[in-house]
Amino acid sequence: MKNIVILGSTGSIGKNGLKIVDEFPGEYKITALSANSNYKELAEQIRKYKPKYAAIGSEEGYKELKSEFGSNIEIYFGDEGLKELG
């Protein structure tokens, strides 16, 4: 199984990357996801793919994700958060 990090997972390229992961179950594990501001869609992706890490660019999104998932995964904020995923 290959570990995958998808930056911009709520954008068109990120969504297409996740579709490929879905087409090959058992071959890929999503370890990290990120989004700029669409924290609601990112939350749906976190529920589905259960990554260890996620990063969000908006402060509101960070608070929401930290509140819902903070005890289960590492949630990072902003550009510094993206660096943590890299």
All heavy atoms as an XYZ file, in Angstrom:
668
protein
N       0.850     -1.175      0.000
C       0.000      0.000      0.000
C       0.895      1.238      0.000
O       1.839      1.335      0.769
C      -0.908     -0.002      1.225
C      -1.886      1.123      1.226
S      -3.147      1.087      2.504
C      -3.976     -0.429      2.133
N       0.560      2.175     -0.856
C       1.320      3.416     -0.966
C       0.605      4.514     -0.191
O      -0.611      4.649     -0.268
C       1.476      3.825     -2.427
C       2.304      2.862     -3.210
C       2.492      3.328     -4.611
C       3.329      2.289     -5.342
N       3.602      2.656     -6.706
N       1.375      5.294      0.549
C       0.843      6.435      1.289
C       0.775      7.648      0.373
O       1.728      7.934     -0.347
C       1.714      6.746      2.500
C       1.626      5.664      3.539
O       0.574      5.086      3.755
N       2.729      5.368      4.192
N      -0.354      8.364      0.430
C      -0.596      9.508     -0.444
C      -0.945     10.736      0.387
O      -1.732     10.651      1.330
C      -1.780      9.230     -1.403
C      -1.565      7.965     -2.224
C      -2.083     10.425     -2.288
C      -0.573      8.104     -3.336
N      -0.373     11.886      0.001
C      -0.748     13.191      0.541
C      -1.372     13.967     -0.614
O      -0.773     14.057     -1.685
C       0.483     13.955      1.076
C       0.111     15.371      1.473
C       1.119     13.205      2.225
N      -2.564     14.502     -0.414
C      -3.206     15.293     -1.463
C      -3.410     16.713     -0.943
O      -4.193     16.941     -0.019
C      -4.539     14.680     -1.919
C      -4.274     13.307     -2.524
C      -5.246     15.604     -2.907
C      -5.442     12.632     -3.175
N      -2.655     17.630     -1.531
C      -2.793     19.044     -1.215
C      -3.858     19.625     -2.135
O      -3.875     19.348     -3.331
C      -1.459     19.772     -1.405
C      -0.281     19.203     -0.615
C       0.988     19.978     -0.936
C      -0.559     19.218      0.868
N      -4.749     20.405     -1.592
C      -5.839     20.957     -2.393
C      -6.872     19.893     -2.723
O      -7.382     19.831     -3.837
N      -7.192     19.069     -1.750
C      -8.070     17.928     -1.995
C      -9.507     18.306     -2.325
O     -10.256     17.481     -2.844
C      -8.056     16.982     -0.797
O      -8.581     17.611      0.358
N      -9.914     19.551     -2.063
C     -11.281     19.969     -2.383
C     -11.372     20.633     -3.752
O     -12.468     20.944     -4.216
C     -11.844     20.926     -1.308
O     -11.035     22.103     -1.260
C     -11.883     20.249      0.054
N     -10.242     20.827     -4.402
C     -10.225     21.401     -5.747
C     -10.384     20.318     -6.802
O     -10.423     19.126     -6.505
N     -10.459     20.719     -8.060
C     -10.743     19.755     -9.130
C      -9.649     18.706     -9.276
O      -9.945     17.517     -9.447
C     -10.981     20.483    -10.458
O      -9.838     21.216    -10.842
N      -8.404     19.094     -9.204
C      -7.315     18.126     -9.331
C      -7.291     17.193     -8.128
O      -7.135     15.975     -8.267
C      -5.963     18.840     -9.528
C      -5.965     19.577    -10.867
C      -4.806     17.852     -9.442
C      -4.781     20.484    -11.104
N      -7.465     17.742     -6.933
C      -7.499     16.918     -5.727
C      -8.643     15.925     -5.740
O      -8.481     14.756     -5.376
N      -9.820     16.366     -6.168
C     -10.972     15.464     -6.246
C     -10.717     14.334     -7.234
O     -11.082     13.181     -6.983
C     -12.228     16.235     -6.650
C     -12.774     17.125     -5.567
C     -14.000     17.858     -6.083
C     -14.517     18.865     -5.104
N     -15.695     19.585     -5.621
N     -10.083     14.668     -8.356
C      -9.762     13.631     -9.333
C      -8.738     12.649     -8.780
O      -8.818     11.449     -9.048
C      -9.278     14.241    -10.644
C     -10.423     14.804    -11.467
O     -11.482     14.194    -11.541
N     -10.220     15.962    -12.068
N      -7.797     13.149     -8.001
C      -6.835     12.261     -7.345
C      -7.526     11.299     -6.388
O      -7.202     10.102     -6.338
N      -8.500     11.805     -5.652
C      -9.247     10.950     -4.728
C     -10.096      9.921     -5.475
O     -10.263      8.794     -5.004
C     -10.119     11.798     -3.806
C      -9.352     12.638     -2.786
C     -10.293     13.597     -2.054
C      -8.605     11.760     -1.804
N     -10.604     10.278     -6.651
C     -11.353      9.313     -7.462
C     -10.456      8.146     -7.867
O     -10.896      6.986     -7.873
C     -11.928      9.988     -8.713
C     -13.128     10.856     -8.448
C     -13.635     11.471     -9.734
C     -14.751     12.458     -9.459
N     -15.205     13.109    -10.703
N      -9.232      8.443     -8.207
C      -8.283      7.381     -8.576
C      -8.026      6.470     -7.382
O      -8.002      5.244     -7.513
C      -6.981      7.986     -9.136
C      -7.264      8.645    -10.486
C      -5.890      6.921     -9.254
C      -6.158      9.480    -11.034
N      -7.846      7.065     -6.215
C      -7.667      6.268     -4.998
C      -8.870      5.348     -4.797
O      -8.712      4.167     -4.467
C      -7.451      7.186     -3.771
C      -7.534      6.408     -2.472
C      -6.114      7.911     -3.879
N     -10.068      5.874     -5.023
C     -11.290      5.081     -4.869
C     -11.348      3.916     -5.861
O     -11.908      2.862     -5.560
C     -12.533      5.954     -5.051
C     -12.734      6.940     -3.918
O     -12.158      6.749     -2.826
O     -13.474      7.929     -4.135
N     -10.773      4.109     -7.044
C     -10.805      3.072     -8.074
C      -9.868      1.906     -7.780
O     -10.002      0.845     -8.382
C     -10.477      3.679     -9.436
C     -11.564      4.590     -9.965
C     -11.209      5.245    -11.285
O     -10.256      4.796    -11.966
O     -11.883      6.230    -11.642
N      -8.924      2.117     -6.878
C      -7.943      1.083     -6.554
C      -7.911      0.822     -5.055
O      -6.909      1.092     -4.378
C      -6.555      1.496     -7.055
C      -6.486      1.635     -8.544
C      -6.675      2.867     -9.152
C      -6.262      0.526     -9.342
C      -6.625      2.994    -10.530
C      -6.211      0.645    -10.728
C      -6.397      1.887    -11.331
N      -9.015      0.286     -4.515
C      -9.066      0.055     -3.060
C      -7.950     -0.898     -2.612
O      -7.632     -1.862     -3.300
C     -10.447     -0.552     -2.843
C     -10.910     -1.015     -4.165
C     -10.186     -0.214     -5.206
N      -7.355     -0.567     -1.481
C      -6.292     -1.396     -0.935
C      -4.908     -1.072     -1.464
O      -3.917     -1.578     -0.943
N      -4.825     -0.255     -2.513
C      -3.514      0.084     -3.072
C      -2.949      1.383     -2.519
O      -1.733      1.580     -2.532
C      -3.582      0.163     -4.595
C      -3.787     -1.199     -5.231
C      -3.546     -1.185     -6.717
O      -2.656     -0.438     -7.187
O      -4.267     -1.914     -7.415
N      -3.822      2.274     -2.051
C      -3.391      3.585     -1.574
C      -4.008      3.892     -0.221
O      -5.145      3.544      0.052
C      -3.799      4.688     -2.555
C      -3.245      4.495     -3.939
C      -4.036      3.975     -4.955
C      -1.932      4.823     -4.225
C      -3.528      3.791     -6.227
C      -1.409      4.635     -5.491
C      -2.216      4.115     -6.494
O      -1.707      3.936     -7.748
N      -3.254      4.569      0.612
C      -3.731      5.054      1.903
C      -3.528      6.566      1.924
O      -2.407      7.051      1.745
C      -2.956      4.390      3.040
C      -3.141      5.024      4.410
C      -4.499      4.741      4.984
C      -4.597      5.320      6.393
N      -5.818      5.994      6.665
N      -4.614      7.309      2.112
C      -4.512      8.768      2.234
C      -3.996      9.070      3.634
O      -4.657      8.784      4.620
C      -5.885      9.439      2.017
C      -6.460      9.110      0.640
C      -5.780     10.943      2.229
C      -5.658      9.635     -0.521
N      -2.812      9.643      3.716
C      -2.244      9.975      5.021
C      -2.466     11.427      5.399
O      -2.448     11.769      6.577
C      -0.741      9.663      5.081
O      -0.069     10.387      4.056
C      -0.489      8.176      4.909
N      -2.687     12.304      4.383
C      -2.899     13.723      4.676
C      -3.706     14.372      3.563
O      -3.569     14.021      2.390
C      -1.569     14.442      4.840
N      -4.532     15.325      3.974
C      -5.347     16.118      3.057
C      -5.242     17.584      3.433
O      -5.025     17.900      4.610
C      -6.824     15.708      3.156
C      -7.191     14.279      2.755
C      -8.618     13.960      3.191
C      -7.039     14.090      1.258
N      -5.409     18.458      2.452
C      -5.437     19.885      2.771
C      -6.415     20.610      1.867
O      -6.737     20.150      0.773
C      -4.047     20.515      2.617
O      -3.750     20.732      1.253
N      -6.882     21.749      2.361
C      -7.758     22.634      1.588
C      -7.477     24.064      2.012
O      -6.994     24.307      3.124
C      -9.222     22.290      1.841
N      -7.794     24.995      1.144
C      -7.584     26.394      1.479
C      -8.690     26.906      2.400
O      -8.415     27.373      3.496
C      -7.494     27.244      0.216
C      -7.194     28.687      0.524
O      -6.377     28.974      1.397
N      -7.855     29.591     -0.154
N      -9.943     26.797      1.958
C     -11.026     27.362      2.770
C     -12.257     26.472      2.879
O     -13.096     26.691      3.745
C     -11.437     28.726      2.216
O     -11.887     28.594      0.885
N     -12.387     25.477      2.040
C     -13.588     24.649      2.008
C     -13.516     23.562      3.092
O     -13.363     22.384      2.816
C     -13.771     24.026      0.628
C     -15.133     23.405      0.452
O     -15.857     23.186      1.409
N     -15.475     23.111     -0.790
N     -13.662     23.988      4.330
C     -13.499     23.050      5.438
C     -14.648     22.051      5.548
O     -14.450     20.943      6.051
C     -13.305     23.789      6.765
C     -14.507     24.543      7.265
C     -15.457     23.923      8.068
C     -14.693     25.879      6.946
C     -16.562     24.616      8.532
C     -15.791     26.581      7.403
C     -16.717     25.948      8.191
O     -17.812     26.630      8.655
N     -15.822     22.409      5.045
C     -16.949     21.463      5.112
C     -16.684     20.251      4.213
O     -16.914     19.109      4.610
C     -18.256     22.152      4.737
C     -18.700     23.157      5.785
C     -19.983     23.836      5.412
C     -20.349     24.860      6.495
N     -21.592     25.554      6.188
N     -16.203     20.498      3.020
C     -15.879     19.385      2.125
C     -14.661     18.611      2.646
O     -14.621     17.383      2.567
C     -15.627     19.871      0.703
C     -15.451     18.723     -0.263
C     -15.496     19.151     -1.717
O     -15.713     20.344     -2.012
O     -15.331     18.262     -2.568
N     -13.695     19.336      3.190
C     -12.530     18.664      3.768
C     -12.967     17.755      4.915
O     -12.476     16.632      5.044
C     -11.493     19.682      4.242
C     -10.203     19.107      4.832
C      -9.481     18.206      3.834
C      -9.287     20.232      5.292
N     -13.910     18.199      5.713
C     -14.416     17.372      6.816
C     -15.039     16.087      6.282
O     -14.821     15.001      6.842
C     -15.434     18.155      7.646
N     -15.784     16.174      5.182
C     -16.369     14.983      4.575
C     -15.272     14.024      4.117
O     -15.369     12.807      4.307
C     -17.247     15.370      3.387
C     -18.524     16.088      3.766
C     -19.309     16.571      2.553
O     -19.078     16.067      1.433
O     -20.166     17.450      2.735
N     -14.218     14.576      3.527
C     -13.108     13.748      3.062
C     -12.381     13.092      4.241
O     -11.989     11.929      4.157
C     -12.133     14.588      2.241
C     -12.723     15.052      0.928
C     -11.833     16.030      0.196
O     -10.857     16.554      0.746
N     -12.160     16.289     -1.065
N     -12.224     13.826      5.327
C     -11.572     13.267      6.516
C     -12.399     12.097      7.043
O     -11.847     11.043      7.397
C     -11.383     14.349      7.598
C     -10.332     15.371      7.149
C     -10.983     13.705      8.937
C     -10.257     16.612      8.029
N     -13.699     12.260      7.077
C     -14.562     11.165      7.543
C     -14.422      9.928      6.660
O     -14.403      8.803      7.143
C     -16.017     11.612      7.575
C     -16.340     12.563      8.698
C     -17.845     12.887      8.756
N     -18.019     14.193      9.358
C     -18.254     15.321      8.690
N     -18.395     15.313      7.373
N     -18.372     16.470      9.323
N     -14.310     10.138      5.367
C     -14.235      9.017      4.426
C     -12.862      8.352      4.412
O     -12.763      7.125      4.476
C     -14.579      9.503      3.014
C     -14.519      8.398      1.979
C     -14.963      8.871      0.612
C     -14.907      7.725     -0.388
N     -15.375      8.166     -1.713
N     -11.793      9.149      4.342
C     -10.457      8.596      4.124
C      -9.648      8.400      5.407
O      -8.638      7.727      5.386
C      -9.681      9.465      3.128
C     -10.330      9.466      1.770
C     -11.105     10.535      1.341
C     -10.199      8.376      0.924
C     -11.712     10.533      0.098
C     -10.804      8.356     -0.321
C     -11.558      9.436     -0.725
O     -12.173      9.419     -1.958
N     -10.079      9.017      6.485
C      -9.438      8.872      7.793
C      -7.907      9.058      7.753
O      -7.149      8.197      8.159
C      -9.788      7.515      8.394
C     -11.288      7.348      8.578
C     -11.646      6.050      9.202
C     -13.115      5.777      9.335
N     -14.086      6.702      8.977
N      -7.468     10.237      7.281
C      -6.024     10.502      7.258
C      -5.491     10.743      8.672
O      -6.269     10.976      9.609
C      -5.929     11.779      6.415
C      -7.214     12.485      6.704
C      -8.246     11.389      6.824
N      -4.172     10.710      8.812
C      -3.536     11.024     10.096
C      -3.400     12.525     10.282
O      -3.307     13.004     11.399
C      -2.155     10.383     10.167
C      -2.183      8.893     10.249
C      -0.771      8.353     10.374
C      -0.786      6.839     10.472
N       0.568      6.310     10.671
N      -3.361     13.262      9.154
C      -3.096     14.700      9.183
C      -4.013     15.435      8.205
O      -4.383     14.899      7.174
C      -1.649     14.989      8.780
C      -0.642     14.143      9.491
C      -0.111     13.003      8.895
C      -0.213     14.475     10.779
C       0.806     12.220      9.558
C       0.711     13.691     11.448
C       1.213     12.565     10.830
O       2.119     11.777     11.495
N      -4.318     16.690      8.544
C      -5.052     17.567      7.630
C      -4.618     19.004      7.896
O      -4.238     19.348      9.011
C      -6.557     17.428      7.827
N      -4.681     19.817      6.843
C      -4.347     21.240      6.981
C      -5.420     22.059      6.274
O      -5.960     21.651      5.248
C      -2.980     21.539      6.375
N      -5.699     23.223      6.852
C      -6.710     24.131      6.301
C      -6.164     25.552      6.347
O      -5.458     25.919      7.285
C      -8.061     24.011      7.073
C      -9.182     24.825      6.440
C      -7.901     24.352      8.531
C      -9.751     24.221      5.198
N      -6.526     26.342      5.337
C      -6.008     27.699      5.241
C      -6.828     28.755      5.950
O      -6.345     29.868      6.149
N      -8.044     28.440      6.333
C      -8.883     29.453      6.986
C      -8.936     29.217      8.490
O      -8.984     28.077      8.947
C     -10.302     29.442      6.409
O     -11.024     28.313      6.850
N      -8.963     30.309      9.225
C      -9.019     30.215     10.685
C     -10.334     29.588     11.152
O     -10.351     28.756     12.059
C      -8.838     31.601     11.309
C      -8.641     31.543     12.801
C      -8.244     32.883     13.390
O      -7.756     33.758     12.658
O      -8.437     33.043     14.598
N     -11.436     29.987     10.514
C     -12.731     29.407     10.861
C     -12.722     27.889     10.629
O     -13.176     27.106     11.458
C     -13.842     30.046     10.029
C     -15.209     29.441     10.269
C     -16.279     29.976      9.322
O     -15.949     30.664      8.336
O     -17.447     29.689      9.583
N     -12.182     27.491      9.482
C     -12.098     26.071      9.168
C     -11.232     25.315     10.155
O     -11.563     24.193     10.568
N     -10.128     25.926     10.548
C      -9.242     25.300     11.528
C      -9.990     25.031     12.831
O      -9.923     23.935     13.385
C      -8.019     26.180     11.779
C      -7.127     25.651     12.874
C      -6.293     24.574     12.645
C      -7.137     26.223     14.143
C      -5.483     24.069     13.658
C      -6.339     25.737     15.157
C      -5.508     24.662     14.905
O      -4.710     24.160     15.909
N     -10.721     26.024     13.302
C     -11.461     25.872     14.557
C     -12.506     24.760     14.449
O     -12.653     23.951     15.365
C     -12.122     27.196     14.948
C     -11.141     28.245     15.393
C     -11.838     29.562     15.681
C     -10.843     30.643     16.030
N     -11.488     31.943     16.218
N     -13.224     24.739     13.336
C     -14.261     23.720     13.135
C     -13.651     22.316     13.063
O     -14.153     21.387     13.698
C     -15.057     24.012     11.861
C     -15.918     25.245     11.950
C     -17.096     25.091     12.900
O     -17.625     23.973     13.043
O     -17.490     26.107     13.503
N     -12.598     22.175     12.274
C     -11.973     20.857     12.118
C     -11.321     20.396     13.417
O     -11.414     19.216     13.781
C     -10.948     20.877     10.986
C     -11.506     21.103      9.585
C     -10.376     21.243      8.579
C     -12.455     19.994      9.180
N     -10.679     21.321     14.098
C     -10.030     20.985     15.371
C     -11.087     20.525     16.374
O     -10.874     19.559     17.115
C      -9.260     22.198     15.893
C      -8.328     21.912     17.017
C      -7.084     21.222     16.508
C      -6.050     21.188     17.618
N      -5.012     20.214     17.346
N     -12.220     21.181     16.374
C     -13.304     20.831     17.286
C     -13.827     19.423     16.998
O     -14.062     18.640     17.914
C     -14.426     21.856     17.157
O     -15.545     21.455     17.902
N     -14.011     19.104     15.726
C     -14.591     17.804     15.369
C     -13.570     16.670     15.372
O     -13.876     15.567     15.815
C     -15.250     17.871     13.992
C     -15.913     16.560     13.610
C     -16.722     16.623     12.333
O     -16.959     17.723     11.802
O     -17.127     15.538     11.871
N     -12.365     16.923     14.868
C     -11.412     15.835     14.647
C     -10.146     15.912     15.492
O      -9.313     15.009     15.436
C     -10.972     15.818     13.175
C     -12.094     15.646     12.210
C     -12.533     16.720     11.451
C     -12.723     14.426     12.058
C     -13.571     16.574     10.544
C     -13.756     14.261     11.160
C     -14.188     15.338     10.400
N      -9.993     16.977     16.269
C      -8.741     17.230     16.973
C      -8.240     16.113     17.863
O      -7.042     15.976     18.073
N      -9.120     15.288     18.372
C      -8.663     14.194     19.233
C      -8.284     12.959     18.426
O      -7.662     12.041     18.958
C      -9.745     13.838     20.259
O     -10.917     13.400     19.600
N      -8.613     12.933     17.132
C      -8.337     11.763     16.310
C      -7.181     11.936     15.339
O      -6.489     10.976     15.036
C      -9.589     11.372     15.510
C     -10.740     10.995     16.414
O     -10.557     10.323     17.418
N     -11.927     11.424     16.062
N      -7.019     13.161     14.808
C      -5.942     13.416     13.847
C      -5.300     14.763     14.151
O      -5.860     15.585     14.872
C      -6.448     13.380     12.388
C      -7.342     14.581     12.066
C      -7.184     12.078     12.090
C      -7.697     14.696     10.596
N      -4.135     14.980     13.560
C      -3.457     16.268     13.688
C      -4.060     17.230     12.668
O      -4.112     16.921     11.479
C      -1.965     16.123     13.417
C      -1.206     15.396     14.499
C      -1.106     16.204     15.775
O      -1.002     17.440     15.712
O      -1.133     15.575     16.844
N      -4.513     18.388     13.144
C      -5.049     19.428     12.272
C      -4.072     20.597     12.300
O      -3.712     21.087     13.365
C      -6.437     19.914     12.748
C      -7.427     18.749     12.889
C      -6.978     20.997     11.809
C      -7.840     18.106     11.603
N      -3.656     21.040     11.124
C      -2.719     22.150     11.004
C      -3.402     23.331     10.330
O      -4.388     23.168      9.616
C      -1.496     21.737     10.195
C      -0.710     20.613     10.817
C      -0.720     19.350     10.262
C       0.040     20.823     11.971
C       0.006     18.316     10.826
C       0.771     19.796     12.544
C       0.747     18.547     11.963
O       1.463     17.521     12.535
N      -2.810     24.514     10.509
C      -3.393     25.749      9.987
C      -2.404     26.500      9.109
O      -1.225     26.638      9.449
C      -3.815     26.642     11.157
C      -4.269     28.021     10.743
C      -5.416     28.188      9.994
C      -3.531     29.132     11.096
C      -5.835     29.455      9.603
C      -3.936     30.401     10.715
C      -5.097     30.553      9.967
N      -2.880     27.001      7.983
C      -2.143     27.928      7.133
C      -0.932     27.347      6.429
O      -0.774     26.135      6.304
N      -0.057     28.257      5.980
C       1.136     27.854      5.243
C       2.054     26.969      6.081
O       2.643     26.025      5.576
C       1.917     29.088      4.760
C       1.165     29.852      3.678
O       0.250     29.282      3.058
O       1.510     31.031      3.459
N       2.153     27.281      7.346
C       2.983     26.467      8.241
C       2.416     25.048      8.349
O       3.155     24.081      8.422
C       3.107     27.109      9.616
C       3.919     28.380      9.642
C       5.336     28.188      9.125
O       6.001     27.220      9.561
O       5.772     28.988      8.278
N       1.104     24.955      8.322
C       0.459     23.656      8.341
C       0.771     22.830      7.114
O       1.018     21.627      7.194
N       0.794     23.497      5.960
C       1.150     22.790      4.730
C       2.574     22.254      4.792
O       2.860     21.156      4.315
C       1.002     23.708      3.516
C      -0.427     24.044      3.102
C      -0.423     25.041      1.960
C      -1.191     22.790      2.717
N       3.467     23.019      5.366
C       4.851     22.569      5.519
C       4.923     21.302      6.367
O       5.748     20.438      6.119
C       5.710     23.684      6.128
C       5.930     24.839      5.193
C       6.719     25.938      5.871
C       6.793     27.167      4.983
N       7.479     28.285      5.649
N       4.075     21.221      7.367
C       4.045     20.032      8.235
C       3.649     18.792      7.445
O       4.118     17.689      7.733
C       3.078     20.221      9.400
C       3.507     21.240     10.420
C       4.732     20.803     11.208
O       4.905     19.593     11.440
O       5.512     21.690     11.592
N       2.787     18.964      6.438
C       2.341     17.821      5.645
C       3.406     17.356      4.670
O       3.405     16.209      4.262
C       1.064     18.166      4.864
C      -0.152     18.571      5.667
C      -1.343     18.783      4.737
C      -0.488     17.563      6.729
N       4.277     18.291      4.260
C       5.300     17.981      3.265
C       6.383     17.191      3.840
O       7.025     16.338      3.397
